């Protein structure tokens, strides 16, 4: 308490001990060793430790971690005589998305966000729309190949993905759980690590007139700077 009276500011107890003339020895710690002071701190620790995927993934066991963020965007026009597929889920509707593949804008946006976070270009670079082998292909297959490029090298792990589908019609809320399940399975993450939202364009523009559907995605990868 005498040190507290004689110091203008202190960041922690060790500062006060030093001010009182007692040497302080530093010991290397670990950011996963969370300080528990209040019941709220315990809740935070339980949330952090409950993610078993993070505990088992060797990329998380490397202390020198870096976060890498990628953004993805895609838009396709709605036309007749095409299936409407979003997140690998075929949705009953009188229109479908036009594209070289199955035109799954949600999966395409997620692919681009993952590629962006890894600085590996974009989906068009890896799967050109003039290549016959990709004509009509299931976009979940493309996502699987993106994961092979990014995750199977051991340099990256997905921390989380957050995506939004902008669609006037049809309503998508009932299909979102299946989309999350499909995408999480292909990527190899827990469903708690992927979020999908749906919104409208309030009747504005091509999307608002049900002439197109767009999707946006943000992906956070954990990378190990020491890996090669």
C-alpha positions in Angstrom: 0.0 0.0 0.0 2.9 2.3 0.6 4.0 1.9 -3.0 0.5 2.7 -4.2 0.6 6.0 -2.3 3.9 6.9 -4.1 3.2 6.0 -7.7 1.0 7.9 -10.1 -0.1 4.9 -12.1 0.5 1.1 -12.1 -0.5 -1.4 -14.7 -0.4 -4.4 -12.4 0.7 -5.7 -9.0 4.3 -6.3 -10.2 4.7 -2.6 -10.9 3.8 -1.8 -7.3 6.2 -4.4 -6.0 9.0 -2.9 -8.1 8.2 0.6 -6.8 8.6 -0.8 -3.3 12.2 -1.9 -4.1 11.6 -5.6 -4.5 13.1 -7.2 -7.6 10.6 -8.8 -10.0 11.5 -11.9 -12.0 9.8 -12.5 -15.4 8.7 -16.0 -16.3 7.6 -16.9 -19.8 3.9 -17.6 -20.0 1.3 -18.7 -22.5 -1.6 -16.7 -23.8 -3.8 -19.8 -23.4 -3.2 -19.7 -19.7 -6.0 -17.2 -19.1 -6.1 -15.2 -15.9 -9.2 -16.1 -13.8 -10.3 -13.3 -11.4 -14.1 -13.1 -11.7 -16.9 -15.6 -12.6 -17.1 -13.8 -16.0 -13.4 -14.7 -16.7 -14.2 -18.3 -16.1 -17.0 -18.2 -18.7 -14.6 -16.7 -21.2 -12.1 -19.5 -20.5 -14.7 -22.2 -20.8 -15.8 -20.8 -24.2 -12.2 -20.7 -25.4 -11.3 -24.2 -24.2 -14.6 -25.8 -25.4 -13.6 -25.6 -29.1 -12.1 -29.1 -29.4 -11.1 -28.5 -33.1 -8.8 -25.7 -32.0 -7.2 -27.9 -29.3 -6.6 -30.8 -31.7 -5.3 -28.8 -34.7 -1.5 -28.7 -34.6 -1.5 -25.2 -36.2 -3.0 -23.9 -32.9 -0.2 -25.4 -30.9 2.4 -23.1 -32.6 2.7 -20.0 -30.4 3.8 -17.8 -33.4 0.4 -17.4 -35.0 -0.9 -14.8 -37.4 -4.5 -13.9 -38.4 -5.1 -13.5 -42.1 -8.4 -12.1 -43.3 -10.0 -12.6 -46.8 -13.1 -11.1 -48.4 -15.2 -12.8 -51.1 -18.0 -11.6 -53.3 -20.0 -13.1 -56.1 -23.2 -12.3 -58.0 -25.1 -14.4 -60.6 -28.2 -13.6 -62.6 -31.5 -15.4 -62.0 -32.9 -17.1 -65.1 -35.5 -19.8 -66.0 -34.7 -23.5 -66.5 -31.8 -23.5 -64.0 -31.6 -25.0 -60.5 -31.2 -22.6 -57.5 -28.3 -23.9 -55.4 -26.9 -22.1 -52.4 -24.4 -23.6 -50.0 -24.9 -26.9 -51.7 -28.6 -26.9 -51.0 -31.1 -27.1 -53.9 -33.9 -24.6 -53.1 -37.3 -24.9 -54.8 -37.9 -21.8 -56.9 -39.1 -20.9 -60.4 -35.7 -19.4 -61.3 -32.1 -20.5 -60.9 -28.6 -18.9 -61.1 -26.9 -18.7 -64.4 -23.2 -19.7 -64.5 -20.6 -22.1 -65.9 -20.8 -24.2 -62.8 -23.9 -24.7 -60.7 -23.5 -20.9 -60.0 -23.7 -21.3 -56.2 -22.9 -17.7 -55.3 -22.6 -18.5 -51.5 -20.0 -21.2 -52.0 -18.1 -19.1 -54.6 -17.9 -16.2 -52.2 -16.6 -18.4 -49.4 -14.0 -19.9 -51.8 -12.8 -16.4 -52.7 -12.6 -15.3 -49.1 -10.4 -18.3 -48.2 -8.2 -17.8 -51.3 -7.9 -14.2 -50.4 -6.8 -14.8 -46.9 -4.2 -17.2 -48.2 -3.1 -14.7 -50.9 -3.8 -17.4 -53.6 -5.7 -15.3 -56.1 -9.4 -15.9 -56.8 -11.8 -18.7 -57.9 -11.7 -17.6 -61.5 -8.0 -18.0 -61.6 -8.1 -21.6 -60.3 -11.3 -22.7 -62.0 -11.8 -20.7 -65.3 -15.3 -20.3 -66.6 -14.1 -21.3 -70.1 -12.7 -24.6 -69.0 -15.1 -27.5 -70.0 -14.1 -29.6 -67.0 -15.9 -27.2 -64.7 -19.1 -26.9 -66.7 -22.1 -27.7 -64.4 -19.7 -28.8 -61.6 -21.0 -28.9 -58.0 -19.5 -25.8 -56.3 -18.9 -27.9 -53.1 -16.3 -29.8 -55.2 -14.6 -26.5 -56.0 -14.6 -25.7 -52.3 -13.1 -29.0 -51.5 -10.3 -28.3 -54.0 -9.8 -24.8 -52.4 -9.4 -26.5 -49.1 -6.8 -28.9 -50.6 -4.8 -25.8 -51.8 -5.0 -23.9 -48.5 -5.6 -26.2 -45.6 -3.9 -29.5 -46.5 -0.5 -27.9 -46.7 -0.6 -27.5 -42.9 0.2 -23.8 -43.1 -3.4 -22.6 -42.4 -6.4 -23.5 -40.3 -9.8 -21.8 -40.5 -10.8 -19.8 -37.4 -14.2 -18.7 -38.7 -16.2 -17.7 -41.7 -19.1 -15.2 -41.8 -21.2 -14.9 -45.0 -24.2 -13.0 -46.1 -26.6 -13.9 -49.0 -28.4 -10.9 -50.6 -31.6 -12.3 -52.1 -35.0 -10.8 -52.5 -36.7 -14.1 -53.2 -37.0 -16.9 -52.1 -36.8 -16.7 -48.3 -33.8 -18.6 -47.2 -34.0 -18.8 -43.4 -35.2 -22.5 -43.3 -32.3 -23.6 -45.5 -29.5 -21.9 -43.7 -28.8 -24.8 -41.2 -28.3 -27.2 -44.0 -26.0 -24.8 -45.8 -23.9 -24.4 -42.7 -23.8 -28.2 -42.3 -22.7 -28.8 -45.9 -20.0 -26.1 -45.9 -18.6 -27.0 -42.5 -18.3 -30.7 -43.5 -16.4 -29.9 -46.7 -14.1 -27.4 -45.0 -13.6 -29.7 -42.0 -14.7 -27.2 -39.3 -17.3 -27.2 -36.6 -20.6 -25.5 -37.4 -19.9 -23.0 -34.7 -17.1 -21.7 -36.9 -19.3 -20.8 -39.8 -22.2 -18.3 -39.8 -24.6 -17.5 -42.7 -27.0 -14.7 -42.9 -29.6 -13.7 -45.4 -31.0 -10.3 -46.3 -32.9 -8.6 -49.0 -32.1 -5.6 -51.2 -35.3 -3.8 -50.1 -36.6 -4.1 -53.7 -33.7 -2.0 -55.1 -31.7 -2.9 -58.2 -31.3 -6.2 -60.0 -31.3 -8.1 -56.7 -34.3 -6.3 -55.3 -36.2 -7.1 -58.6 -35.3 -10.8 -58.2 -33.1 -10.7 -61.2 -29.9 -11.7 -59.4 -28.5 -13.0 -56.1 -25.2 -12.0 -54.5 -23.2 -13.2 -51.6 -20.4 -11.8 -49.4 -18.0 -13.7 -47.2 -15.2 -13.0 -44.7 -12.8 -15.7 -43.7 -10.3 -15.6 -40.9 -7.4 -18.0 -41.3 -4.8 -18.8 -38.6 -1.4 -19.1 -40.2 2.0 -20.1 -38.8 4.7 -17.7 -40.0 7.4 -20.3 -39.1 5.9 -22.9 -41.5 7.2 -23.3 -45.0 
